[in-house]
Amino acid sequence: MDLQIFSGRQNKENFWYQKGDKIIPATMGLVPSDLTGLGHHNSGFYEHRRSSVVLNLPGLEVFPGDLLVSAGAADYLCHPLLLLNSESKKPRWPFSKRGVQGKDKNKHISDLEDCLSSLKITDFRDYEFHTLKDKTWNEVMEMHQKLPTNQLDLRKQQEAVWELFTSECTYFLDHLLVLKMIFMNTLKYLQTHEYLLDVDLWRLFANLEELSQTSFGFVNSLFRIFKDYIDICETSPSLDFISVLTKYFRGSLCQSHQTYCLNYSAAVFYLESLKQRHDFGIYLKWCEQHDQCRRLHLPELLVAPLHRLTRYPLLLKNIWKRSTDSTEKIMIYSIKEKVEKAIQDLEGKVKWLDNFQKFRHLQEIVVWPPLWDRDKRFFIPECLKHIFKEHMAENILSPTNRHLLYEGKLTLAESTRFLDVYLFLFDDFLLVTKTKRNKKKLGGSDPGLMCPSLTAELQTVIREGGSCTVIDQPIPLDRLLVRGLDPLHVSVFGLRNAFLIQHENRYRQCIAAFLLQAQTENIKRTWIAQITAAISRFTKKLSSFPLPAEPSGI
């Protein structure tokens, strides 16, 4: 394969690669693990980080590494929707954002309905194993006029393997195929006729094609094993199923499910935003009313792979319990442990990815004002402001450095007014910001681009094109004091559910104080408890790993 990488400019974000006689831009970052067949290149960077995910974000480079992110997750991370830059903020289909007005809108909807009425979906479940998914093992043996084995233990093992086969049949035929043939293929059909062009197939269905092919290969292999056993039952007293379990559970079955599950929460959030559109609602209603959906709705179908992945260990454990051969038991148990380890890894990757997405959005909405804007006491001439440029402000909110423990909306009492503020409690500092909202503009940011784990308050801020401006410098937890206030002391000022936060320097001098008011007494107590617990954990961490002494000049 003739593939070369080169840079058109010195800017590291502008990469291009050449494939044959085509030159293709690669603005969303590079994954070195995908570049093993590229041949020689000049940069030693790729040689050193060959198996790690490289992701360029504004002011941040993330190298999660293979231990954190699988190859499937790497593909998901490098999806354009995860990269917020000037290009991604522009609507892909601007005309779809504006919508259609009056008679044109009615004509558009009418044409969409006509297009759907012209689509005919044939019965796609014409597989040889379709008639077996609702039958028991004894019924199959009787149907083929075969006597079940006299060995009770062997018969129980066969029934356990049969349960794995029939449940995989149901999963493939009634869930994956319905998703693919009715929902995904119908959407593809509409897009070829220029409807719903801005709906992203990957964000909604992820790697459904790969998942369907893998599941079909697995269920078809099990079917062949049972078919061969029935045909030559006299000479083959046992099922040869270990090789199939080893091939798929140690191969692509778990990996394809992991990739799908990593996208699931974003897909559900994206689906909810699409449901607000009339044209998408017509498509969704048409699909869900199809006979082969069996009254299942799209959210119920989308969650099926998650449920299936968690059920595999139970089915394998059932086979293991009913097996008597020691060699088989060892192999089945190792396969079960492999699947359980894949599920545990997936949970860690989902948490990491969720945290990564959340911090990416926080980097977009948190504004760090310069020194002269934060405090009017400091006068900096225009010609000297470049000296005070804070290069590392964006890196402060990095998912590789810290974790967000708690957040929420409060009210800050100032001398002449009350100010709506939003607090972020990290595992090493507290950040106080004030929320600024703008009127929502036509063609604004797509709500489907937002992270589902963001609070409703932050989602509203993003929708309205607002921001969270930092009021003061971050307060390190080892320099933070929190005090609950007696209602009698603050009631004269009209404050309720108030508490005080103090920022002290290394000489134990108070350099900032924030008088905050919560909506309820319970919220106030929760904030005090969360901050106190965070301070305790951080203090213990510092005592376990003492930092170098600060210079006397600080």
Buried (B, 14 or more C-beta within 10 A) or exposed (E): EEEEBEEEEEEEBEBBBEEEEEEEEBBBBBBBBEBEEBEEEEEEEBEEBEEBBBBBBEBBEBEBEEEBBBBBBBBBBBBBBBBBBEEBEEBEEEEBEEBBEEEEEEEBBEEBBEBBEEEEBEEBBEBEBEEBBEBEBEEBBEEEEBEBBEEEEBBBBBBBBBBBBBBBBBBBBBBBBBBBBBBBBBBEBBBEBEBBEBBBEBBBBBBBBBBBBBBBBBBBBBBEBBBEBBEEBEEEEEBEBBEBBBBBBBEBBBBBBBBBBBBBBBBBBBBEBBEEBEBBEBBBEBBBEBEBBEEBEBEEBBBBBBEBBBBBBEBBBBBBEBBEBEEBBEBBBEBBEBBBEBBEBBEEBBEBBBBBBBBBBBBBBBBBBEEBEBEEEEEEEEEEEEEEEEEEBBBBBBBBEBEBBBBBBBBBBEEEEEEEBBBBBBBBBBBBBBBBEEEEEEBBBBBBBBBBBBEEBBBBBBBBBBBBBBBBBBBBBBBBBBEEBEEEEBEEEEBBBBBBBBBBEEEEEEEBEBBBBBEEEEBBBBBBEBBEEBBEBBEEEBEEEEEEEEEEEE
